[in-house]
Amino acid sequence: MSSTTLADEIRKRLGDLSPAERKVARVLLAGYPAAVFETVATIADRASVSAPTVLRCASRLGFKGFPDLQAALRAELDARTASPITLYEHSEAHRHGTRDQAGDTADPRLGADLSVVQQAVSQTFDEVAPHEFDDAVQLLSDPRRRIHVVGGRFTHLLAHYLGLHLTQFRDQVQFLPDRDVERTSFLTQLARRDVTVLFDYRRYEADKTVIAELARERGGKVIVFTDPWLSPAAAHADVVFTTQVTSGSPYDSLTPALALVESLVAAVLERVGEKGHERMKLSEGVARRTGLI
């Protein structure tokens, strides 16, 4: 299942469009995704072009016609909200088809899965914008800022993994509490010097978007880790990391995200420098003294 969105494809092909067709593309992007489902006449009116220009734009974007373009978006939205059971049914159908074609012979499962994971990790790192990575490192290494980490159903594992590493070499790292009263108090205290790191992958959780909104309203910074279809929380982020989720199972893979988190931790520790080293030695001394290690 492709993780490239229709919006990505439109942006890539903007340079191939005529000025009039580019107006159509900008209307589609400005109101994406809802604008794609408007009638050809409505889109033409908004772009101040003729209906045939809208149809030519769809063709220039690689579709047989405007209905095909809309069908591509429907498929994308289905993927965006796909559940494990949907992915399971899709992968089973694909697997049976592969076995039928191969006459019950197939590549070893481990080798096939390794290839998928390697490609997903490689693509994730290729797509990280260096300036965004550096912005995140700067925010997370600033000792004047408090760091809050927030995860979801499965991604709370990534949030804690990141947070536990950061706590070893810097102060003021907090995890979103589980209980309602404590969580409310936590969110009420969000402030201008805070950095909130959110993990939100399909199927997206509405409270993550609200948390991102609250953080921005208080003047804080927001870093969002999400999949290629983008959590709604990404609209409120200062830094967005999109990581591939392709896997050989019905479940989205978090391996690329974990790899990126580890790279981020290494870069933050390097930026913190000797103070981080001293904090690590102090923490270990306390842990030994109290019998924790």
N, C-alpha and C positions, 0 to 999 in steps of 0.2 A: 504494500500500500504506500503510495507516494506521500512524502511529507512536504512537498513543495506546494504552496498555496496558489490559488488563481491570482491573487493580488501580486504575489512574487513574479508570476509569469507576465502579468501585464506590465509591471515595472521594468522587467528585463527587456521587453519588446517596445518600450516607448520610443526608442530611437529609430525603430523601423517604420513607425507610423507617419502618415502625412499630418500636417498641422490640424486639419479638421478631425482626423481620426484620433489625434492626441487629445483633443477636447473631450471626445467621448470617453477615452480611457481615464481621463482625470475625473470626470463625473462618476464613473464606476468606482474609482479608488476613493473619492471623497465620501461616498455614501456606502462603502463596502461593509458588509456584504449585501445589505438590503437593496441597494441601487441596482444590482445585477438582475433582480427579479422584477424590476419595473418593465412596462411595455416599451417596445422600440420607439413608439411615438413620444412617450414621456421622456425617455433618455435623450432623444433628438432635440426636444424642446429645451431641456435643461442645458444641453451643450451648445444650443443655438446652431445646430447643423440639420441636415436632412435625414430622413429615415434611412435611405440607401447608404449614407455615410456610416450609420450605426452598424448596418449589416456588413459593410466592407471592413469595418474595424474588427468585428468578430472574426471574419475570414482571415484578416492579416494577423490576428492573434493565434491562428492555427486551428480554428474551429470551422466546421462545415456550415454553420449558421448560428444565429443567436440562441435558438433552443439548445444547441449543443453546448454553448458557453454556460447557459443556465444549468444544464444537466451536470456539468463539471463542478459547479459550485455546490449543487445538492450533494454530490458524492463527497466533496470536501467537508461539508457540514456534518454529514453522516459519520465521517472519520473523526471529526472533532469531538463528537459526543459518543464515540464507540465505547461499548462496555466490554469487559473480558469475555462475556458469553458471545457477543457479536464477533469479536476477534477469533474466538475459538471456532465458531461455525465457519468463518471465512478460511481459517488455516486448515481445518479438517477437509474442506472441499478442495482446497489447493493440494493438500497432501495426497488425497485419493486420486486426483487427476494426475499427479506426478507419478504415483505408483502404477496407474493404468498405462501411462505412456512408456514407462520404463520396464514393464513386465516384471513387477515385484522386485526390481533391483533399484537401489537408490544410494546416494552418497552416504557415508557414515554420518550419523546425526551430530556427533561432536564436531566433526570437521565443518559441517554446514553451519552450525551455530556459531562457531568461532569466526567464520568468515563474515557472518552478519554483524557480530559484535564489533569486530575490527573495523568494518566499514562505517558503522554508526559512530564509533569513537573518533575515527579519522575525520568524518564529515563534520562532527560537532566542533572539533578543534579548528578545522579550516574555516568555519563560519563565525567564529568568535572575532569580533572587531577589537583590534589591539587597544584602541583608545578606551573602549568600554571596560575591557579587562583592567587597564591601568586605573581607570576611575574607581572601579570596585576595590582594587588594592589600596588606593589612597584613602578611601572612606573607611575601610576596615582596619587600617593601620593607624588611624588618627586617634591618639590617646584621649583627646578631648570629647570624643563621641562615645555614646552608649550604643551597644549593638544588641538588637533583638532578632532572634531567629524563630521563624514560624513555618511549620510544615503541615501536610495534610494527612489523609488516611494512611498512605504508605510513605509519603515523602517526609513525614516527621522523622524518619530514620536518617535522611540526609541532613535535615535541619539540626538534629542533635549531633550528628557526626561533625558537621562544620563547627557548631557551637562548642563542643567539647575540645576540639583542637584549639580554637581561639582562646578559650579560658586558660589554657596552659601558658600562654605567653602575653596576654594582655588582660587588663581589668575591664569591668563593666560589660559583661556579656550575659544576656538574660534569655531565658526560654519562655515562650508563651505558656502560661499556666493552663492546666486542664479544667480546673473547677471554675464555675461561672462567676462567682463573686471575685475570685482572685484575677480572673481574666479581665473582668470589667475594670478593676482597679489598675491593672497593667496597661490597658488601652487608654484609660483616662490620663495616665501620666506621660503619654508620648509627647515628645518635645522637639524643639528646633534642632538640637544637636544630635538627635538620634538617627541611627541607620537601621532600618527594618529590612531583613532579608527574608523573602517569601519564596516558598516552593509550592507551585500550583500546577498540576498536570491533569489532563483530561481523566475523568469527568470533573470539571472545575468546581470548586467549593465557593459558594457565594460569600462566606465570611472572609475569605482571603482578599477579595476585591474591596470589601468594606474596610478591612485593616489597612490596606494600601491607601485608600482614600483618607482615612483618619490620619495616617502618618504624614501624608502630603499636606493636609489641611493644617497640621501643627507646624509645618515648615521643615519637617525632617526629610531625609533621603530614603529612597526605596530601591532595593535590588530584587529583581524577580528572576527566578529560575523557572522555565516553563518548556513546553514542547513546541514543535514548529507551528501548531495551530493557534498558539498564543492564548494564555489565560486572560480573561478580562482585566485582571489586576495589572497586566503589563501596560495598560493605558495610563497608569498612575506612577510608573517607575522611572527612575533616573537612569538605571542600567537594567537591560534585559538580556539574559542568557538563554538562548533557545538550544536545547539539547535534543538530539535524535532519540527516538524511543523504539525504533525497529528491533524486533527480536524474533527468535525462532519459536516463540510460544504465544498463547493468546494474551499474555500480559505485556504491557509496555516495559521496556528495559530501562532501568535507572543507572545502568553501568556507565554510559557516557556522562551523565550528570555527576556521578560519584568521581569519575576521573577528573572532571573539570573542577569540582570542589577541592580535590587534593592538590591540583595545580595552583588554585587560588590560595589555599592555606600556605603552601610553600612560598609563594610570592609575597604574601602578607608578612610571614615570619622574616623573610629577607629584608623587607622594607622596615619592619620594626627594629631590626638590628640587635645591638648589644642589650638594650633594655629588655627585649624579649627573652634573650638568653638568661639574663639575671632573674627574670620572673620565673622561668622554667626551673632554675636551680633552687629558688626559694620555695616553689610549690613542691618540688620533690623532697626538700628537707622537711617541710611540714608533714607531708604524707608519710615519710619514714618515721618521724617522731611520734605520730599518732597511730602508727601501726597499720596504715592503709596500704602500704606496699612493703 
